[in-house]
Amino acid sequence: MLVPYRDFERIRPLLEAARASRNIPQEVVERHALDGVPLVRAWRGHLGLS
């Protein structure tokens, strides 16, 4: 799945902060692992971008 560059630029600081804290929100994990949602889509949903 490709993410439009503008969207990537908007969420980049949030993704970098998440990487720095080494934590993935439970909502993202559950959507990806249990519901089979692609990881990028789970993150976009969590961040309110989808």
C-alpha distance matrix in Angstrom:
0.0 3.8 6.6 9.8 12.4 14.9 13.0 12.4 16.1 17.1 15.7 16.4 20.0 19.1 16.7 19.5 22.1 20.4 20.2 23.8 25.0 23.1 22.6 19.6 20.6 21.7 19.8 16.4 17.9 19.2 16.2 14.2 17.2 19.2 17.0 14.2 11.6 8.4 9.8 7.6 8.5 12.0 12.5 11.7 14.1 16.6 16.7 17.2 14.4 13.0
3.8 0.0 3.8 6.5 8.9 11.6 10.4 9.8 13.2 14.7 13.9 14.4 18.2 17.9 15.9 18.4 21.2 20.1 19.9 23.3 24.9 23.5 23.3 20.6 21.7 23.3 21.4 18.1 19.9 21.6 18.6 16.9 20.1 22.3 20.1 17.6 14.6 11.5 11.9 8.9 10.2 13.6 13.2 11.9 14.9 17.2 16.4 16.9 13.6 13.0
6.6 3.8 0.0 3.8 6.2 8.4 6.6 6.4 9.9 11.0 10.4 11.4 15.1 14.9 13.4 16.0 18.6 17.9 18.2 21.4 22.9 22.0 21.7 19.1 19.9 22.0 19.9 16.8 19.3 21.0 18.2 17.0 20.5 22.5 20.5 18.4 15.1 12.3 11.9 8.3 9.4 12.6 11.3 9.4 12.8 14.8 13.5 14.0 10.6 10.8
9.8 6.5 3.8 0.0 3.8 5.5 5.4 6.3 8.8 10.1 10.9 12.0 15.5 15.9 15.1 17.4 20.0 20.0 20.4 23.2 25.0 24.5 24.3 22.0 22.5 24.8 22.7 19.8 22.6 24.3 21.4 20.5 24.1 26.0 23.8 21.9 18.4 15.9 15.5 11.8 12.5 15.6 14.1 11.6 14.8 16.8 14.8 14.8 11.1 11.8
12.4 8.9 6.2 3.8 0.0 3.8 5.4 4.9 6.1 8.6 10.0 10.1 13.5 14.8 14.1 15.7 18.6 19.1 19.3 21.7 23.9 23.7 24.0 22.2 23.1 25.8 24.1 21.2 23.9 26.0 23.5 22.4 25.9 28.1 26.3 24.4 21.0 18.2 17.2 13.5 14.9 17.6 15.3 13.3 16.8 18.2 15.6 16.2 12.9 14.4
14.9 11.6 8.4 5.5 3.8 0.0 3.8 5.4 5.2 6.3 8.8 9.9 12.7 13.9 14.2 15.9 18.2 19.1 19.9 22.0 23.9 24.3 24.3 22.5 22.9 25.7 23.8 21.4 24.4 26.4 23.9 23.4 27.1 29.0 27.0 25.7 22.0 19.7 18.6 14.8 15.6 17.9 15.5 12.9 16.1 17.3 14.3 14.4 11.2 13.4
13.0 10.4 6.6 5.4 5.4 3.8 0.0 3.8 5.4 5.1 6.3 8.4 11.3 11.5 11.7 14.2 16.1 16.5 17.7 20.1 21.5 21.7 21.3 19.2 19.4 22.1 20.0 17.7 20.8 22.7 20.2 19.9 23.6 25.4 23.5 22.3 18.6 16.5 15.3 11.6 12.1 14.2 11.8 9.1 12.3 13.5 10.7 11.0 7.8 10.1
12.4 9.8 6.4 6.3 4.9 5.4 3.8 0.0 3.8 5.4 5.3 5.7 9.2 10.0 9.3 11.3 13.9 14.3 14.8 17.3 19.2 19.2 19.3 17.5 18.4 21.3 19.9 17.1 19.8 22.2 20.0 19.2 22.7 25.0 23.5 22.0 18.6 15.9 14.1 10.6 12.3 14.1 11.3 9.8 13.5 14.1 11.5 12.9 10.2 12.4
16.1 13.2 9.9 8.8 6.1 5.2 5.4 3.8 0.0 3.8 5.6 5.2 7.8 9.8 10.1 11.1 13.5 14.9 15.5 17.2 19.4 20.1 20.4 19.3 20.1 23.4 22.1 19.6 22.5 25.0 23.1 22.4 25.8 28.1 26.8 25.5 22.1 19.6 17.5 14.1 15.8 17.2 14.0 12.6 16.0 16.1 13.0 14.4 12.1 14.9
17.1 14.7 11.0 10.1 8.6 6.3 5.1 5.4 3.8 0.0 3.8 5.7 7.2 8.2 9.7 11.4 12.8 14.0 15.6 17.2 18.7 19.7 19.5 18.1 18.3 21.5 20.1 18.1 21.3 23.5 21.6 21.6 25.1 27.0 25.6 24.8 21.3 19.4 17.2 14.0 14.9 15.9 12.6 10.8 13.8 13.6 10.1 11.3 9.5 12.9
15.7 13.9 10.4 10.9 10.0 8.8 6.3 5.3 5.6 3.8 0.0 3.8 5.7 5.3 6.2 8.7 10.0 10.6 12.3 14.3 15.5 16.2 15.8 14.4 14.8 18.0 16.8 14.6 17.7 20.1 18.5 18.3 21.6 23.7 22.6 21.9 18.5 16.6 14.1 11.2 12.5 12.9 9.4 8.4 11.5 10.9 7.8 10.0 8.7 12.0
16.4 14.4 11.4 12.0 10.1 9.9 8.4 5.7 5.2 5.7 3.8 0.0 3.8 5.4 5.1 6.1 8.5 9.8 10.4 12.2 14.2 15.0 15.5 14.7 15.9 19.4 18.8 16.2 18.8 21.7 20.4 19.6 22.7 25.2 24.5 23.4 20.3 17.9 15.0 12.3 14.6 15.0 11.4 11.3 14.7 13.7 11.1 13.7 12.4 15.4
20.0 18.2 15.1 15.5 13.5 12.7 11.3 9.2 7.8 7.2 5.7 3.8 0.0 3.8 5.5 5.1 6.1 8.6 9.8 10.4 12.3 14.0 14.5 14.5 15.5 19.2 19.0 17.1 19.6 22.5 21.8 21.3 24.1 26.6 26.2 25.5 22.5 20.5 17.3 15.1 17.1 16.9 13.1 13.3 16.1 14.4 11.6 14.5 14.1 17.4
19.1 17.9 14.9 15.9 14.8 13.9 11.5 10.0 9.8 8.2 5.3 5.4 3.8 0.0 3.8 5.4 5.1 6.2 8.6 9.8 10.7 12.1 11.7 11.3 11.9 15.6 15.3 13.6 16.2 19.0 18.4 18.3 21.1 23.3 23.0 22.7 19.7 18.1 14.9 13.1 14.8 13.9 10.1 10.9 13.2 11.0 8.5 11.9 12.2 15.4
16.7 15.9 13.4 15.1 14.1 14.2 11.7 9.3 10.1 9.7 6.2 5.1 5.5 3.8 0.0 3.8 5.4 5.0 6.1 8.6 9.9 10.2 10.4 9.7 11.3 14.9 14.9 12.4 14.5 17.7 17.1 16.2 18.8 21.5 21.4 20.6 17.9 15.8 12.3 10.8 13.3 12.5 8.9 10.4 13.2 11.4 9.8 13.3 13.0 15.6
19.5 18.4 16.0 17.4 15.7 15.9 14.2 11.3 11.1 11.4 8.7 6.1 5.1 5.4 3.8 0.0 3.8 5.4 5.0 6.1 8.6 9.6 11.0 11.5 13.6 17.3 17.9 15.5 17.2 20.6 20.4 19.3 21.6 24.5 24.7 23.8 21.3 19.0 15.5 14.1 16.9 16.2 12.6 14.2 16.9 14.9 13.2 16.8 16.5 19.3
22.1 21.2 18.6 20.0 18.6 18.2 16.1 13.9 13.5 12.8 10.0 8.5 6.1 5.1 5.4 3.8 0.0 3.8 5.4 5.0 6.3 8.5 9.3 10.4 12.0 15.8 16.7 15.1 16.8 20.0 20.3 19.8 21.8 24.4 24.9 24.5 22.1 20.4 16.8 15.9 18.1 16.7 13.1 15.0 17.0 14.3 12.8 16.5 17.0 20.0
20.4 20.1 17.9 20.0 19.1 19.1 16.5 14.3 14.9 14.0 10.6 9.8 8.6 6.2 5.0 5.4 3.8 0.0 3.8 5.4 5.2 5.9 5.9 6.7 8.7 12.3 13.5 11.7 13.1 16.4 16.9 16.3 18.1 20.8 21.5 21.2 19.1 17.6 13.8 13.6 15.8 13.9 10.7 13.3 15.1 12.2 11.7 15.5 16.3 18.7
20.2 19.9 18.2 20.4 19.3 19.9 17.7 14.8 15.5 15.6 12.3 10.4 9.8 8.6 6.1 5.0 5.4 3.8 0.0 3.8 5.4 4.8 6.9 8.2 11.2 14.5 16.0 13.6 14.2 17.9 18.5 17.1 18.6 21.7 22.6 21.8 20.0 17.9 14.2 14.1 17.0 15.5 12.6 15.3 17.5 15.1 14.6 18.4 18.6 20.8
23.8 23.3 21.4 23.2 21.7 22.0 20.1 17.3 17.2 17.2 14.3 12.2 10.4 9.8 8.6 6.1 5.0 5.4 3.8 0.0 3.8 5.4 8.1 10.6 13.2 16.5 18.4 16.6 17.2 20.8 21.6 20.5 21.8 24.8 25.9 25.3 23.5 21.7 17.9 17.8 20.5 18.9 15.8 18.3 20.4 17.6 16.9 20.7 21.2 23.7
25.0 24.9 22.9 25.0 23.9 23.9 21.5 19.2 19.4 18.7 15.5 14.2 12.3 10.7 9.9 8.6 6.3 5.2 5.4 3.8 0.0 3.8 5.4 8.6 10.8 13.9 16.2 15.0 15.4 18.7 20.1 19.4 20.4 23.1 24.5 24.4 22.9 21.6 17.8 18.2 20.5 18.2 15.4 18.3 19.7 16.5 16.4 20.1 21.3 23.6
23.1 23.5 22.0 24.5 23.7 24.3 21.7 19.2 20.1 19.7 16.2 15.0 14.0 12.1 10.2 9.6 8.5 5.9 4.8 5.4 3.8 0.0 3.8 6.8 10.0 12.5 15.1 13.4 13.0 16.6 18.1 16.9 17.5 20.5 22.1 21.7 20.6 19.2 15.5 16.5 19.0 16.7 14.4 17.7 19.1 16.3 16.7 20.5 21.4 23.3
22.6 23.3 21.7 24.3 24.0 24.3 21.3 19.3 20.4 19.5 15.8 15.5 14.5 11.7 10.4 11.0 9.3 5.9 6.9 8.1 5.4 3.8 0.0 3.8 6.4 8.9 11.6 10.5 10.2 13.5 15.3 14.7 15.3 17.8 19.5 19.6 18.5 17.7 14.1 15.4 17.3 14.4 12.5 15.9 16.7 13.6 14.6 18.2 19.6 21.2
19.6 20.6 19.1 22.0 22.2 22.5 19.2 17.5 19.3 18.1 14.4 14.7 14.5 11.3 9.7 11.5 10.4 6.7 8.2 10.6 8.6 6.8 3.8 0.0 3.8 6.4 8.4 6.7 6.8 10.2 11.6 11.1 12.2 14.6 16.0 16.1 14.8 14.2 10.7 12.2 13.7 10.8 9.2 12.8 13.3 10.5 12.1 15.5 16.8 18.0
20.6 21.7 19.9 22.5 23.1 22.9 19.4 18.4 20.1 18.3 14.8 15.9 15.5 11.9 11.3 13.6 12.0 8.7 11.2 13.2 10.8 10.0 6.4 3.8 0.0 3.8 5.4 5.4 6.6 8.9 10.3 11.0 12.3 13.9 14.9 15.9 14.4 14.7 11.7 13.0 13.5 10.0 8.9 12.1 11.6 8.4 10.5 13.5 15.6 16.7
21.7 23.3 22.0 24.8 25.8 25.7 22.1 21.3 23.4 21.5 18.0 19.4 19.2 15.6 14.9 17.3 15.8 12.3 14.5 16.5 13.9 12.5 8.9 6.4 3.8 0.0 3.8 5.4 5.1 6.1 8.5 9.9 10.3 11.1 12.7 14.3 13.5 14.7 12.3 14.4 14.3 10.5 10.8 13.9 12.6 9.9 12.9 15.3 17.5 17.9
19.8 21.4 19.9 22.7 24.1 23.8 20.0 19.9 22.1 20.1 16.8 18.8 19.0 15.3 14.9 17.9 16.7 13.5 16.0 18.4 16.2 15.1 11.6 8.4 5.4 3.8 0.0 3.8 5.5 5.3 6.1 8.6 10.0 10.2 10.7 12.5 11.2 12.8 11.0 12.7 11.7 7.9 8.8 11.3 9.3 7.1 10.7 12.3 14.6 14.6
16.4 18.1 16.8 19.8 21.2 21.4 17.7 17.1 19.6 18.1 14.6 16.2 17.1 13.6 12.4 15.5 15.1 11.7 13.6 16.6 15.0 13.4 10.5 6.7 5.4 5.4 3.8 0.0 3.8 5.5 5.3 6.1 8.5 9.9 10.1 10.8 9.0 9.7 7.4 9.2 8.9 5.2 5.9 9.1 8.2 6.6 9.8 12.0 13.3 13.3
17.9 19.9 19.3 22.6 23.9 24.4 20.8 19.8 22.5 21.3 17.7 18.8 19.6 16.2 14.5 17.2 16.8 13.1 14.2 17.2 15.4 13.0 10.2 6.8 6.6 5.1 5.5 3.8 0.0 3.8 5.6 5.2 5.8 7.8 9.3 9.9 9.5 10.3 8.2 11.1 11.4 7.9 9.1 12.6 11.8 10.4 13.5 15.7 17.0 16.7
19.2 21.6 21.0 24.3 26.0 26.4 22.7 22.2 25.0 23.5 20.1 21.7 22.5 19.0 17.7 20.6 20.0 16.4 17.9 20.8 18.7 16.6 13.5 10.2 8.9 6.1 5.3 5.5 3.8 0.0 3.8 5.4 5.2 5.2 6.8 8.7 8.9 11.0 10.1 13.0 12.2 8.8 11.0 13.8 12.1 11.2 14.8 16.3 17.8 16.9
16.2 18.6 18.2 21.4 23.5 23.9 20.2 20.0 23.1 21.6 18.5 20.4 21.8 18.4 17.1 20.4 20.3 16.9 18.5 21.6 20.1 18.1 15.3 11.6 10.3 8.5 6.1 5.3 5.6 3.8 0.0 3.8 5.9 5.7 4.9 6.5 5.6 8.2 8.1 10.6 9.0 6.0 9.1 11.2 9.4 9.6 13.1 14.1 15.1 13.7
14.2 16.9 17.0 20.5 22.4 23.4 19.9 19.2 22.4 21.6 18.3 19.6 21.3 18.3 16.2 19.3 19.8 16.3 17.1 20.5 19.4 16.9 14.7 11.1 11.0 9.9 8.6 6.1 5.2 5.4 3.8 0.0 3.8 5.9 5.8 5.0 4.6 5.8 5.6 8.9 8.5 6.3 9.1 11.7 11.1 11.4 14.4 15.9 16.2 14.9
17.2 20.1 20.5 24.1 25.9 27.1 23.6 22.7 25.8 25.1 21.6 22.7 24.1 21.1 18.8 21.6 21.8 18.1 18.6 21.8 20.4 17.5 15.3 12.2 12.3 10.3 10.0 8.5 5.8 5.2 5.9 3.8 0.0 3.8 6.0 5.7 7.5 8.9 8.8 12.4 12.3 10.0 12.6 15.4 14.6 14.5 17.7 19.3 19.9 18.6
19.2 22.3 22.5 26.0 28.1 29.0 25.4 25.0 28.1 27.0 23.7 25.2 26.6 23.3 21.5 24.5 24.4 20.8 21.7 24.8 23.1 20.5 17.8 14.6 13.9 11.1 10.2 9.9 7.8 5.2 5.7 5.9 3.8 0.0 3.8 5.7 8.1 10.8 11.4 14.8 13.7 11.3 14.4 16.7 15.1 15.2 18.8 19.8 20.7 19.0
17.0 20.1 20.5 23.8 26.3 27.0 23.5 23.5 26.8 25.6 22.6 24.5 26.2 23.0 21.4 24.7 24.9 21.5 22.6 25.9 24.5 22.1 19.5 16.0 14.9 12.7 10.7 10.1 9.3 6.8 4.9 5.8 6.0 3.8 0.0 3.8 5.5 9.0 10.6 13.3 11.5 9.7 13.3 14.9 13.1 14.1 17.5 17.9 18.5 16.3
14.2 17.6 18.4 21.9 24.4 25.7 22.3 22.0 25.5 24.8 21.9 23.4 25.5 22.7 20.6 23.8 24.5 21.2 21.8 25.3 24.4 21.7 19.6 16.1 15.9 14.3 12.5 10.8 9.9 8.7 6.5 5.0 5.7 5.7 3.8 0.0 3.8 6.4 8.6 11.5 10.2 9.4 12.9 14.5 13.6 15.0 18.0 18.6 18.5 16.3
11.6 14.6 15.1 18.4 21.0 22.0 18.6 18.6 22.1 21.3 18.5 20.3 22.5 19.7 17.9 21.3 22.1 19.1 20.0 23.5 22.9 20.6 18.5 14.8 14.4 13.5 11.2 9.0 9.5 8.9 5.6 4.6 7.5 8.1 5.5 3.8 0.0 3.8 6.3 8.3 6.5 6.2 9.7 10.9 10.1 11.9 14.7 15.1 14.8 12.6
8.4 11.5 12.3 15.9 18.2 19.7 16.5 15.9 19.6 19.4 16.6 17.9 20.5 18.1 15.8 19.0 20.4 17.6 17.9 21.7 21.6 19.2 17.7 14.2 14.7 14.7 12.8 9.7 10.3 11.0 8.2 5.8 8.9 10.8 9.0 6.4 3.8 0.0 3.8 5.6 5.3 6.3 8.8 10.0 10.7 12.4 14.4 15.4 14.3 12.6
9.8 11.9 11.9 15.5 17.2 18.6 15.3 14.1 17.5 17.2 14.1 15.0 17.3 14.9 12.3 15.5 16.8 13.8 14.2 17.9 17.8 15.5 14.1 10.7 11.7 12.3 11.0 7.4 8.2 10.1 8.1 5.6 8.8 11.4 10.6 8.6 6.3 3.8 0.0 3.8 5.4 5.0 6.2 8.6 9.9 10.5 12.3 14.1 13.4 12.7
7.6 8.9 8.3 11.8 13.5 14.8 11.6 10.6 14.1 14.0 11.2 12.3 15.1 13.1 10.8 14.1 15.9 13.6 14.1 17.8 18.2 16.5 15.4 12.2 13.0 14.4 12.7 9.2 11.1 13.0 10.6 8.9 12.4 14.8 13.3 11.5 8.3 5.6 3.8 0.0 3.8 5.5 5.2 6.1 8.6 9.9 10.5 12.2 10.6 10.3
8.5 10.2 9.4 12.5 14.9 15.6 12.1 12.3 15.8 14.9 12.5 14.6 17.1 14.8 13.3 16.9 18.1 15.8 17.0 20.5 20.5 19.0 17.3 13.7 13.5 14.3 11.7 8.9 11.4 12.2 9.0 8.5 12.3 13.7 11.5 10.2 6.5 5.3 5.4 3.8 0.0 3.8 5.4 5.0 6.1 8.5 9.8 10.3 9.0 7.5
12.0 13.6 12.6 15.6 17.6 17.9 14.2 14.1 17.2 15.9 12.9 15.0 16.9 13.9 12.5 16.2 16.7 13.9 15.5 18.9 18.2 16.7 14.4 10.8 10.0 10.5 7.9 5.2 7.9 8.8 6.0 6.3 10.0 11.3 9.7 9.4 6.2 6.3 5.0 5.5 3.8 0.0 3.8 5.5 5.2 6.2 8.6 9.9 9.9 9.1
12.5 13.2 11.3 14.1 15.3 15.5 11.8 11.3 14.0 12.6 9.4 11.4 13.1 10.1 8.9 12.6 13.1 10.7 12.6 15.8 15.4 14.4 12.5 9.2 8.9 10.8 8.8 5.9 9.1 11.0 9.1 9.1 12.6 14.4 13.3 12.9 9.7 8.8 6.2 5.2 5.4 3.8 0.0 3.8 5.4 5.0 6.1 8.5 8.5 9.2
11.7 11.9 9.4 11.6 13.3 12.9 9.1 9.8 12.6 10.8 8.4 11.3 13.3 10.9 10.4 14.2 15.0 13.3 15.3 18.3 18.3 17.7 15.9 12.8 12.1 13.9 11.3 9.1 12.6 13.8 11.2 11.7 15.4 16.7 14.9 14.5 10.9 10.0 8.6 6.1 5.0 5.5 3.8 0.0 3.8 5.4 5.1 6.0 4.9 5.6
14.1 14.9 12.8 14.8 16.8 16.1 12.3 13.5 16.0 13.8 11.5 14.7 16.1 13.2 13.2 16.9 17.0 15.1 17.5 20.4 19.7 19.1 16.7 13.3 11.6 12.6 9.3 8.2 11.8 12.1 9.4 11.1 14.6 15.1 13.1 13.6 10.1 10.7 9.9 8.6 6.1 5.2 5.4 3.8 0.0 3.8 5.4 5.0 5.8 5.3
16.6 17.2 14.8 16.8 18.2 17.3 13.5 14.1 16.1 13.6 10.9 13.7 14.4 11.0 11.4 14.9 14.3 12.2 15.1 17.6 16.5 16.3 13.6 10.5 8.4 9.9 7.1 6.6 10.4 11.2 9.6 11.4 14.5 15.2 14.1 15.0 11.9 12.4 10.5 9.9 8.5 6.2 5.0 5.4 3.8 0.0 3.8 5.5 7.7 8.6
16.7 16.4 13.5 14.8 15.6 14.3 10.7 11.5 13.0 10.1 7.8 11.1 11.6 8.5 9.8 13.2 12.8 11.7 14.6 16.9 16.4 16.7 14.6 12.1 10.5 12.9 10.7 9.8 13.5 14.8 13.1 14.4 17.7 18.8 17.5 18.0 14.7 14.4 12.3 10.5 9.8 8.6 6.1 5.1 5.4 3.8 0.0 3.8 5.6 8.1
17.2 16.9 14.0 14.8 16.2 14.4 11.0 12.9 14.4 11.3 10.0 13.7 14.5 11.9 13.3 16.8 16.5 15.5 18.4 20.7 20.1 20.5 18.2 15.5 13.5 15.3 12.3 12.0 15.7 16.3 14.1 15.9 19.3 19.8 17.9 18.6 15.1 15.4 14.1 12.2 10.3 9.9 8.5 6.0 5.0 5.5 3.8 0.0 3.8 5.8
14.4 13.6 10.6 11.1 12.9 11.2 7.8 10.2 12.1 9.5 8.7 12.4 14.1 12.2 13.0 16.5 17.0 16.3 18.6 21.2 21.3 21.4 19.6 16.8 15.6 17.5 14.6 13.3 17.0 17.8 15.1 16.2 19.9 20.7 18.5 18.5 14.8 14.3 13.4 10.6 9.0 9.9 8.5 4.9 5.8 7.7 5.6 3.8 0.0 3.8
13.0 13.0 10.8 11.8 14.4 13.4 10.1 12.4 14.9 12.9 12.0 15.4 17.4 15.4 15.6 19.3 20.0 18.7 20.8 23.7 23.6 23.3 21.2 18.0 16.7 17.9 14.6 13.3 16.7 16.9 13.7 14.9 18.6 19.0 16.3 16.3 12.6 12.6 12.7 10.3 7.5 9.1 9.2 5.6 5.3 8.6 8.1 5.8 3.8 0.0
